[in-house]
Amino acid sequence: MKTRDSRRLIALTRQKRLGDWGEAEARRYLETKAYVFIEKNFRVPEGEIDLVMQDVDIVVFIEVKTRTSDSFGAPEESVSKAKRKRLQRAAWAFLHEHEKLNVSWRIDVVAIEATPNRTILRLDHYPNAFDIDLNSL
């Protein structure tokens, strides 16, 4: 008999696998648009960036949201104000760590809706998905 904790762990593992798959699909899609991969899953105490890529001369930080159900709304709707703030702080930390403080940068969102067996139903890319609040850095 499965315990509540083991069911939760299985659900989290399933979510992680889905997230990893979505990030790989987003990267593949963006590379077809001539984006150049820099790094994935950049983590700092301020937050995490799913993908860091380059679009010509702009460093692009990409948040990937993947869903197999619309029970909780569209994937892109789940990027809350708090999440946007964490993304901005993590992006700034990346730029600081890599000594790229004087480059142009932005944050994009890639939203993926897929079937449970991972057939993509919709992949939307939102460049410059929200305004950067430099005061929150």
C-alpha positions in Angstrom: 0.0 0.0 0.0 1.4 3.4 -1.0 1.7 6.0 1.6 0.7 9.6 1.1 4.4 10.6 1.0 5.3 8.0 -1.6 2.4 9.2 -3.8 3.6 12.8 -3.5 7.2 11.8 -4.4 5.9 9.9 -7.5 3.9 12.9 -8.5 6.9 15.2 -8.0 9.1 12.9 -10.0 6.5 12.8 -12.8 6.4 16.6 -12.8 10.2 16.9 -12.9 10.3 14.5 -15.9 7.6 16.5 -17.6 9.5 19.8 -16.9 12.8 18.4 -18.2 11.0 17.2 -21.3 9.4 20.6 -21.8 12.7 22.4 -21.4 14.4 20.1 -24.0 11.5 20.8 -26.4 11.7 24.5 -25.8 15.5 24.4 -26.4 15.0 22.5 -29.6 12.4 24.9 -30.8 14.5 28.0 -30.0 17.5 26.5 -31.7 15.5 26.3 -34.9 15.0 30.0 -34.6 18.8 30.5 -34.4 19.0 31.0 -30.6 22.3 29.7 -29.2 22.3 27.6 -26.1 24.4 28.9 -23.1 23.2 27.0 -20.0 20.3 25.2 -18.5 18.9 25.1 -14.9 21.0 28.0 -13.6 20.3 28.1 -9.9 21.1 30.7 -7.2 19.4 31.4 -3.9 17.4 34.1 -5.7 15.8 31.5 -8.1 16.3 29.3 -11.1 16.5 30.0 -14.8 15.4 27.1 -17.0 17.3 28.0 -20.1 19.9 30.7 -20.9 20.3 31.4 -24.6 21.6 34.0 -26.9 19.4 35.7 -29.6 21.9 37.6 -31.8 23.5 39.9 -29.2 20.8 39.6 -26.5 21.2 37.2 -23.6 17.8 35.6 -23.1 16.6 34.0 -19.9 13.8 31.5 -20.6 11.1 30.2 -18.2 9.5 27.1 -19.6 6.0 26.1 -18.4 4.7 22.7 -19.5 1.2 21.3 -18.8 -0.7 18.2 -19.8 -3.9 19.5 -18.4 -5.7 22.8 -18.3 -7.0 22.1 -14.8 -4.8 24.9 -13.4 -5.1 27.2 -16.4 -2.7 27.8 -19.3 1.0 27.3 -18.7 1.9 30.9 -19.3 -0.6 32.1 -16.7 1.3 30.4 -13.9 4.2 32.9 -14.1 3.2 34.9 -11.0 4.4 38.3 -9.9 6.6 36.6 -7.3 8.0 34.2 -9.9 8.8 37.1 -12.2 10.7 38.8 -9.4 12.7 35.6 -8.7 13.4 35.3 -12.5 14.7 38.8 -12.6 16.9 38.4 -9.6 18.3 35.1 -10.9 19.0 36.7 -14.3 20.8 39.5 -12.7 22.9 37.0 -10.6 23.8 35.2 -13.9 24.9 38.4 -15.5 26.9 39.4 -12.5 28.5 35.9 -12.2 29.4 35.8 -15.9 30.6 39.5 -15.9 28.0 40.5 -18.5 26.5 43.5 -16.7 26.6 45.7 -19.8 24.8 43.4 -22.2 21.2 43.6 -23.4 19.0 40.9 -21.9 15.4 39.9 -21.6 13.2 37.2 -20.1 11.0 35.1 -22.4 8.4 32.5 -21.5 7.8 29.3 -23.5 4.4 27.7 -22.8 3.8 24.1 -23.8 0.6 22.2 -23.7 1.0 18.4 -24.4 -0.9 15.2 -24.1 0.0 12.9 -21.2 2.1 10.8 -23.7 4.0 14.0 -24.6 2.6 14.9 -28.0 2.8 18.7 -28.3 -0.6 20.3 -28.7 0.7 23.9 -28.5 4.1 25.6 -28.1 4.0 29.4 -27.7 7.1 31.6 -27.3 6.6 34.9 -25.6 9.7 37.1 -26.2 10.2 39.8 -23.6 7.3 38.3 -21.7 7.2 41.1 -19.1 8.8 44.4 -18.2 12.0 44.2 -16.2 11.8 46.1 -12.9 15.3 47.1 -12.2 14.3 48.5 -8.8 13.5 44.9 -7.7 17.1 43.8 -8.3 
